[in-house]
């Protein structure tokens, strides 16, 4: 009995029990990382199915193939007489996972404890998963509710604006009737009404732009992705653009270049992530958040976009509305222009540029600037003549006014290219289809 007591004291001092089965070590092994020891059978069952596990005591990672026998501990246990070991085991409370559980021959003794522990783990995992699912569903409902509220508020604002326009129109009609009978035009009142009408129109345009950006940012995952047309056809004199172009403002006169007009679209693979494409890829808008595009190795790192259509022969013409942006560049570029190279600053790109703060119009090529001393164009026409090796830029109002002509020297296809100054403002560029004669 005294020997058993001494063995118990020795066991407490030297930690002769395995931390997994709480029994004396059977074939002890040491973890190479932290040095903790366990029964070989216990630690192998603990690592079963996992190429890399964590130490049960200190959570330090280890690999099962790197276990090392603890020969010192095994030698110490071998010095203890078997009779003392048996007496010590009979005095301990019997548990399902005894010292014999460390051996493969009696591993079934730990079955109930392991099953109960596994059941608890599964229950906890199921509970956490359900909580996570409820949280995601709740966030989704809140997001959809917020978007719906924003839509209703925007719709109400539009209806109020339309009502104001209707009232102003009625007032204008009444004023015209009074002027006809009184015979004296009210110039001051007419100017005041024109100013109010312009303010309302500007508010409607601003509201429309903000609503479009809001839908792009909050409905990006729910709206169908905008795809380019299935097939590109060369426009002829009798052909008409797709229906989406009907909403784009058209010039009030027939263009002298209409016979060379091309229906071009922005390329979703060559647009900066903060530029959103709308209207069948015919309009580009600065967005306050990155737009979800498919990954592309050709995507620009700066606020530029190119069109999908390139030209290597013949004459080609297209127009772009620039009035909704404070700073922009319109031009042509070689397909291999770098993702960080700005339009007009390379050997194979040409453009005209309007920079808001400086309020000046310039032509750029090979990083050389030519001041044009012209007012800001509200619409720009581009005429590319590859036989003559020239590209000309026109300001489009009620007539076509030449801004600048470049001589080009390249044998590679050229693509329409555009740049928007600063990503802090909601500017936009819209491709426009010229009227035909």
GIKA-V669596 format. One record per residue. RES is the residue in three letters. SS is DSSP state (H for helix, E for strand, - for the rest). NEAR is the number of other ideal C-beta (glycine too) atoms within 8 Angstrom. Layout:
res=RES ss=SS near=NEAR
res=RES ss=SS near=NEAR
This chain:
res=UNK ss=- near=4
res=UNK ss=H near=5
res=UNK ss=H near=8
res=UNK ss=H near=11
res=UNK ss=H near=8
res=UNK ss=H near=8
res=UNK ss=H near=12
res=UNK ss=H near=9
res=UNK ss=H near=8
res=UNK ss=H near=9
res=UNK ss=H near=12
res=UNK ss=H near=7
res=UNK ss=H near=6
res=UNK ss=H near=7
res=UNK ss=- near=6
res=UNK ss=- near=10
res=UNK ss=E near=9
res=UNK ss=- near=15
res=UNK ss=- near=8
res=UNK ss=- near=11
res=UNK ss=- near=12
res=UNK ss=- near=8
res=UNK ss=- near=15
res=UNK ss=E near=12
res=UNK ss=- near=16
res=UNK ss=- near=12
res=UNK ss=- near=10
res=UNK ss=E near=15
res=UNK ss=E near=13
res=UNK ss=E near=11
res=UNK ss=- near=15
res=UNK ss=- near=7
res=UNK ss=- near=8
res=UNK ss=- near=9
res=UNK ss=- near=6
res=UNK ss=- near=11
res=UNK ss=E near=11
res=UNK ss=E near=15
res=UNK ss=E near=15
res=UNK ss=H near=12
res=UNK ss=H near=13
res=UNK ss=H near=13
res=UNK ss=H near=14
res=UNK ss=H near=10
res=UNK ss=H near=8
res=UNK ss=H near=10
res=UNK ss=H near=9
res=UNK ss=- near=6
res=UNK ss=- near=3
res=UNK ss=- near=7
res=UNK ss=- near=4
res=UNK ss=- near=6
res=UNK ss=E near=10
res=UNK ss=E near=7
res=UNK ss=- near=13
res=UNK ss=- near=8
res=UNK ss=- near=7
res=UNK ss=- near=6
res=UNK ss=- near=5
res=UNK ss=- near=9
res=UNK ss=E near=8
res=UNK ss=E near=13
res=UNK ss=- near=8
res=UNK ss=H near=11
res=UNK ss=H near=4
res=UNK ss=H near=8
res=UNK ss=- near=12
res=UNK ss=E near=7
res=UNK ss=E near=9
res=UNK ss=- near=11
res=UNK ss=H near=6
res=UNK ss=H near=6
res=UNK ss=H near=11
res=UNK ss=H near=12
res=UNK ss=H near=8
res=UNK ss=H near=10
res=UNK ss=H near=11
res=UNK ss=H near=6
res=UNK ss=- near=5
res=UNK ss=- near=9
res=UNK ss=- near=6
res=UNK ss=H near=6
res=UNK ss=H near=6
res=UNK ss=H near=11
res=UNK ss=H near=11
res=UNK ss=H near=8
res=UNK ss=H near=9
res=UNK ss=H near=13
res=UNK ss=H near=11
res=UNK ss=H near=6
res=UNK ss=H near=6
res=UNK ss=- near=6
res=UNK ss=- near=3
res=UNK ss=- near=4
res=UNK ss=- near=6
res=UNK ss=- near=9
res=UNK ss=- near=11
res=UNK ss=- near=11
res=UNK ss=H near=9
res=UNK ss=H near=9
res=UNK ss=H near=15
res=UNK ss=H near=14
res=UNK ss=- near=9
res=UNK ss=H near=5
res=UNK ss=H near=5
res=UNK ss=H near=8
res=UNK ss=H near=10
res=UNK ss=H near=5
res=UNK ss=H near=10
res=UNK ss=H near=11
res=UNK ss=H near=8
res=UNK ss=H near=7
res=UNK ss=H near=9
res=UNK ss=H near=8
res=UNK ss=H near=8
res=UNK ss=H near=8
res=UNK ss=H near=8
res=UNK ss=H near=8
res=UNK ss=H near=8
res=UNK ss=H near=8
res=UNK ss=H near=8
res=UNK ss=H near=8
res=UNK ss=H near=8
res=UNK ss=H near=8
res=UNK ss=H near=8
res=UNK ss=H near=8
res=UNK ss=H near=8
res=UNK ss=H near=8
res=UNK ss=H near=8
res=UNK ss=H near=8
res=UNK ss=H near=8
res=UNK ss=H near=8
res=UNK ss=H near=8
res=UNK ss=H near=8
res=UNK ss=H near=8
res=UNK ss=H near=8
res=UNK ss=H near=8
res=UNK ss=H near=8
res=UNK ss=H near=8
res=UNK ss=H near=8
res=UNK ss=H near=8
res=UNK ss=H near=8
res=UNK ss=H near=9
res=UNK ss=H near=8
res=UNK ss=H near=8
res=UNK ss=H near=9
res=UNK ss=H near=10
res=UNK ss=H near=8
res=UNK ss=H near=8
res=UNK ss=H near=10
res=UNK ss=H near=8
res=UNK ss=H near=8
res=UNK ss=H near=8
res=UNK ss=H near=12
res=UNK ss=H near=8
res=UNK ss=H near=8
res=UNK ss=H near=9
res=UNK ss=H near=11
res=UNK ss=H near=8
res=UNK ss=H near=8
res=UNK ss=H near=12
res=UNK ss=H near=8
res=UNK ss=H near=8
res=UNK ss=H near=9
res=UNK ss=H near=11
res=UNK ss=H near=8
res=UNK ss=H near=8
res=UNK ss=H near=12
res=UNK ss=H near=8
res=UNK ss=H near=8
res=UNK ss=H near=9
res=UNK ss=H near=9
res=UNK ss=H near=8
res=UNK ss=H near=8
res=UNK ss=H near=12
res=UNK ss=H near=8
res=UNK ss=H near=8
res=UNK ss=H near=8
res=UNK ss=H near=11
res=UNK ss=H near=7
res=UNK ss=H near=6
res=UNK ss=H near=6
res=UNK ss=- near=5
res=UNK ss=- near=5
res=UNK ss=- near=5
res=UNK ss=- near=8
res=UNK ss=H near=6
res=UNK ss=H near=6
res=UNK ss=H near=8
res=UNK ss=H near=10
res=UNK ss=H near=8
res=UNK ss=H near=8
res=UNK ss=H near=12
res=UNK ss=H near=8
res=UNK ss=H near=8
res=UNK ss=H near=9
res=UNK ss=H near=10
res=UNK ss=H near=8
res=UNK ss=H near=8
res=UNK ss=H near=12
res=UNK ss=H near=8
res=UNK ss=H near=8
res=UNK ss=H near=9
res=UNK ss=H near=11
res=UNK ss=H near=9
res=UNK ss=H near=8
res=UNK ss=H near=12
res=UNK ss=H near=8
res=UNK ss=H near=12
res=UNK ss=H near=10
res=UNK ss=H near=10
res=UNK ss=H near=10
res=UNK ss=H near=13
res=UNK ss=H near=10
res=UNK ss=H near=9
res=UNK ss=H near=14
res=UNK ss=H near=10
res=UNK ss=H near=10
res=UNK ss=- near=9
res=UNK ss=- near=9
res=UNK ss=- near=5
res=UNK ss=- near=4
res=UNK ss=- near=8
res=UNK ss=- near=3
res=UNK ss=- near=4
res=UNK ss=- near=8
res=UNK ss=- near=4
res=UNK ss=- near=8
res=UNK ss=- near=8
res=UNK ss=- near=2
res=UNK ss=- near=4
res=UNK ss=- near=7
res=UNK ss=- near=5
res=UNK ss=- near=5
res=UNK ss=- near=8
res=UNK ss=- near=5
res=UNK ss=- near=6
res=UNK ss=- near=4
res=UNK ss=- near=7
res=UNK ss=- near=3
res=UNK ss=- near=7
res=UNK ss=- near=7
res=UNK ss=H near=4
res=UNK ss=H near=8
res=UNK ss=H near=12
res=UNK ss=H near=5
res=UNK ss=H near=5
res=UNK ss=- near=13
res=UNK ss=- near=6
res=UNK ss=- near=8
res=UNK ss=- near=11
res=UNK ss=- near=4
res=UNK ss=- near=7
res=UNK ss=- near=7
res=UNK ss=- near=16
res=UNK ss=- near=6
res=UNK ss=- near=11
res=UNK ss=H near=13
res=UNK ss=H near=7
res=UNK ss=H near=10
res=UNK ss=E near=13
res=UNK ss=- near=11
res=UNK ss=- near=10
res=UNK ss=- near=9
res=UNK ss=- near=13
res=UNK ss=E near=15
res=UNK ss=E near=12
res=UNK ss=E near=12
res=UNK ss=E near=9
res=UNK ss=E near=10
res=UNK ss=E near=16
res=UNK ss=- near=12
res=UNK ss=- near=8
res=UNK ss=- near=10
res=UNK ss=E near=14
res=UNK ss=E near=10
res=UNK ss=E near=13
res=UNK ss=E near=11
res=UNK ss=- near=10
res=UNK ss=- near=10
res=UNK ss=- near=12
res=UNK ss=- near=12
res=UNK ss=E near=12
res=UNK ss=E near=14
res=UNK ss=E near=15
res=UNK ss=E near=14
res=UNK ss=- near=12
res=UNK ss=- near=6
res=UNK ss=- near=6
res=UNK ss=- near=6
res=UNK ss=- near=12
res=UNK ss=- near=5
res=UNK ss=- near=10
res=UNK ss=- near=5
res=UNK ss=- near=5
res=UNK ss=- near=9
res=UNK ss=- near=4
res=UNK ss=- near=6
res=UNK ss=- near=13
res=UNK ss=- near=11
res=UNK ss=- near=6
res=UNK ss=- near=9
res=UNK ss=- near=12
res=UNK ss=E near=13
res=UNK ss=E near=15
res=UNK ss=E near=14
res=UNK ss=E near=12
res=UNK ss=E near=10
res=UNK ss=E near=10
res=UNK ss=E near=8
res=UNK ss=E near=12
res=UNK ss=- near=7
res=UNK ss=- near=5
res=UNK ss=- near=7
res=UNK ss=E near=9
res=UNK ss=E near=10
res=UNK ss=E near=15
res=UNK ss=E near=11
res=UNK ss=E near=15
res=UNK ss=E near=13
res=UNK ss=E near=13
res=UNK ss=- near=14
res=UNK ss=- near=6
res=UNK ss=- near=10
res=UNK ss=- near=11
res=UNK ss=- near=7
res=UNK ss=- near=11
res=UNK ss=E near=13
res=UNK ss=E near=14
res=UNK ss=E near=13
res=UNK ss=E near=17
res=UNK ss=E near=13
res=UNK ss=E near=14
res=UNK ss=E near=12
res=UNK ss=- near=8
res=UNK ss=- near=6
res=UNK ss=- near=12
res=UNK ss=- near=6
res=UNK ss=- near=8
res=UNK ss=- near=6
res=UNK ss=- near=9
res=UNK ss=- near=9
res=UNK ss=- near=16
res=UNK ss=- near=14
res=UNK ss=- near=9
res=UNK ss=- near=13
res=UNK ss=- near=4
res=UNK ss=- near=9
res=UNK ss=E near=16
res=UNK ss=E near=12
res=UNK ss=E near=15
res=UNK ss=E near=15
res=UNK ss=E near=14
res=UNK ss=E near=13
res=UNK ss=E near=10
res=UNK ss=- near=8
res=UNK ss=- near=5
res=UNK ss=- near=5
res=UNK ss=- near=6
res=UNK ss=E near=9
res=UNK ss=E near=13
res=UNK ss=E near=12
res=UNK ss=E near=15
res=UNK ss=E near=16
res=UNK ss=E near=9
res=UNK ss=- near=6
res=UNK ss=- near=7
res=UNK ss=E near=6
res=UNK ss=E near=7
res=UNK ss=E near=8
res=UNK ss=E near=7
res=UNK ss=- near=11
res=UNK ss=- near=5
res=UNK ss=- near=8
res=UNK ss=- near=5
res=UNK ss=- near=7
res=UNK ss=- near=12
res=UNK ss=- near=9
res=UNK ss=E near=14
res=UNK ss=E near=14
res=UNK ss=E near=15
res=UNK ss=E near=16
res=UNK ss=E near=13
res=UNK ss=E near=12
res=UNK ss=E near=10
res=UNK ss=- near=12
res=UNK ss=- near=7
res=UNK ss=- near=5
res=UNK ss=- near=8
res=UNK ss=E near=10
res=UNK ss=E near=14
res=UNK ss=E near=11
res=UNK ss=E near=15
res=UNK ss=E near=12
res=UNK ss=E near=13
res=UNK ss=E near=12
res=UNK ss=- near=7
res=UNK ss=- near=4
res=UNK ss=- near=5
res=UNK ss=E near=10
res=UNK ss=E near=8
res=UNK ss=E near=8
res=UNK ss=E near=13
res=UNK ss=E near=10
res=UNK ss=E near=8
res=UNK ss=E near=10
res=UNK ss=E near=6
res=UNK ss=- near=10
res=UNK ss=- near=4
res=UNK ss=- near=7
res=UNK ss=- near=2
res=UNK ss=- near=9
res=UNK ss=- near=8
res=UNK ss=E near=14
res=UNK ss=E near=13
res=UNK ss=E near=11
res=UNK ss=E near=15
res=UNK ss=E near=16
res=UNK ss=E near=13
res=UNK ss=E near=17
res=UNK ss=- near=12
res=UNK ss=- near=10
res=UNK ss=- near=8
res=UNK ss=- near=3
res=UNK ss=- near=7
res=UNK ss=- near=9
res=UNK ss=- near=14
res=UNK ss=E near=12
res=UNK ss=E near=15
res=UNK ss=E near=13
res=UNK ss=E near=14
res=UNK ss=E near=12
res=UNK ss=- near=11
res=UNK ss=- near=13
res=UNK ss=- near=10
res=UNK ss=- near=9
res=UNK ss=- near=7
